[in-house]
Amino acid sequence: MRQLVTRRDGVYLDLTCGGGGHLKQISEALSAGAVLVGVDRDPDAVAATREYLKSVPQTLTVVQDNFGRLDEVMETLGLNRVDGVFLDLGISSFQIDTAARGFSFMQDGPLDMRMDKSGPLMAEQVINEYPVEELVSLFRKYGEEKRSYQAARAIGRAREESRIETTGQLRQTLEPVLSPRNLNASLARIFQALRIVVNAELQQLEEVLPKAVDYLEVGGHLVVISYHSLEDRIVKHFIADRVKGCICPPEFPVCVCGIKPSLKALTRHPVKPSEEEIMSNSRAKSARLRAAEKIA
C-alpha cells in the first residue's frame, strides 16, 4: 500500500473493503494510532471484514453503505478529513464464488447480481422486462460485446417461451449465438454489463471520486484499482481533469475560469499486476491501478 499511505498515524478509507484483504495490508503499514474505515454495500462483506480484522491494532470501523453516499458515511462517523482513500472496483471473490449471488456464468444460480441484497433491481428483471433494443444498448455500452444484437434477440425469443430465472438458463440461451472461440469472454462481458446496470456501478464511481478528493487532506492520496476499460476511463479522465484544473476553451489566450489544479498524478500510466501477482490470483490479470495526490 505504498501508493496510499502518507502518514503512519493517519486516517484511511477503504470504500470497497470486500473481505478485508486490502484493509489488512493498509493496517500493516500503519501505527497503532491510525484510524481505519471500511465501507462496503454488501452485508456479507461487512461481516467478513469485521471478523477477519477484529484483532488489528488500529481503531477500525466497518460500515455497510454505498460508497456513492460518502458524504453520509463521513457525517455519521464524525470525520471531516482523511489521509487516504482506496477503491478496488472489482467484484469480490466470495461474491463471484457464491452461486446464489448470481454473478457468475460458471455456476447455476438465481439471476440476482445485487451487491446489496436489499437493492431494488435484479438481473432477472433486466433480462426479462427490458425491451430487446435496450438490452442491445446495454450489452454494447457496458459490456462492449460485438454480438450484442444477437445476444439480445436470443433473450427476447427465449423469454417469450418462459421467464429466464437462472444464470444457467441465461448461458444456455446465449451460447448458440455467441462465437464458440470467444464464448467465455463474451459471456463475461454480458454478465459484466448486467452487473453494472443492476448496481449502477459507473454512476456511483462518477459520484464518489470528487467526494473522495474533497475529503482528502492536502498531501493525501487517492488510489483506485479498476478491472475494465469503462471504469479505468472514468478514473483516468477524472484525474487528468483535476491535474489540469483550467476548463477554459483551448483558444482562450489566458485562463479566466480560475480553476486551479487539485491533484498531482502519481502514476503516469496505469500500474499493472506483476506476473507473480497474476500467478497467485488469476483474477488480478485485468487490474489497473491509478493514484493521485491532493495538492490543493
Stockholm file with secondary structure:
# STOCKHOLM 1.0

chainA/1-296         MRQLVTRRDGVYLDLTCGGGGHLKQISEALSAGAVLVGVDRDPDAVAATREYLKSVPQTLTVVQDNFGRLDEVMETLGLNRVDGVFLDLGISSFQIDTAARGFSFMQDGPLDMRMDKSGPLMAEQVINEYPVEELVSLFRKYGEEKRSYQAARAIGRAREESRIETTGQLRQTLEPVLSPRNLNASLARIFQALRIVVNAELQQLEEVLPKAVDYLEVGGHLVVISYHSLEDRIVKHFIADRVKGCICPPEFPVCVCGIKPSLKALTRHPVKPSEEEIMSNSRAKSARLRAAEKIA
#=GR chainA/1-296 SS CTTTCSCTTSEEEETTCTTSHHHHHHHHTSCTTCEEEEEESCHHHHHHHHHHTTTCSSEEEEEESCGGGHHHHHHHHTCCCEEEEEEECSCCHHHHTCGGGCCCSSSCCBSCCCSSTTCSCCHHHHHHHSCHHHHHHHHHHHHCCTTHHHHHHHHHHHHHHSCCCBHHHHHHHHGGGSCGGGHHHHHHHHHHHHHHHHHTHHHHHHHHHHHHHHHEEEEEEEEEEECSHHHHHHHHHHHHHHHHCCCSCTTCSSCCSCCCCCEEESCSSCBCCCHHHHHHCGGGGGCEEEEEEECC
#=GC SS_cons         CTTTCSCTTSEEEETTCTTSHHHHHHHHTSCTTCEEEEEESCHHHHHHHHHHTTTCSSEEEEEESCGGGHHHHHHHHTCCCEEEEEEECSCCHHHHTCGGGCCCSSSCCBSCCCSSTTCSCCHHHHHHHSCHHHHHHHHHHHHCCTTHHHHHHHHHHHHHHSCCCBHHHHHHHHGGGSCGGGHHHHHHHHHHHHHHHHHTHHHHHHHHHHHHHHHEEEEEEEEEEECSHHHHHHHHHHHHHHHHCCCSCTTCSSCCSCCCCCEEESCSSCBCCCHHHHHHCGGGGGCEEEEEEECC
//
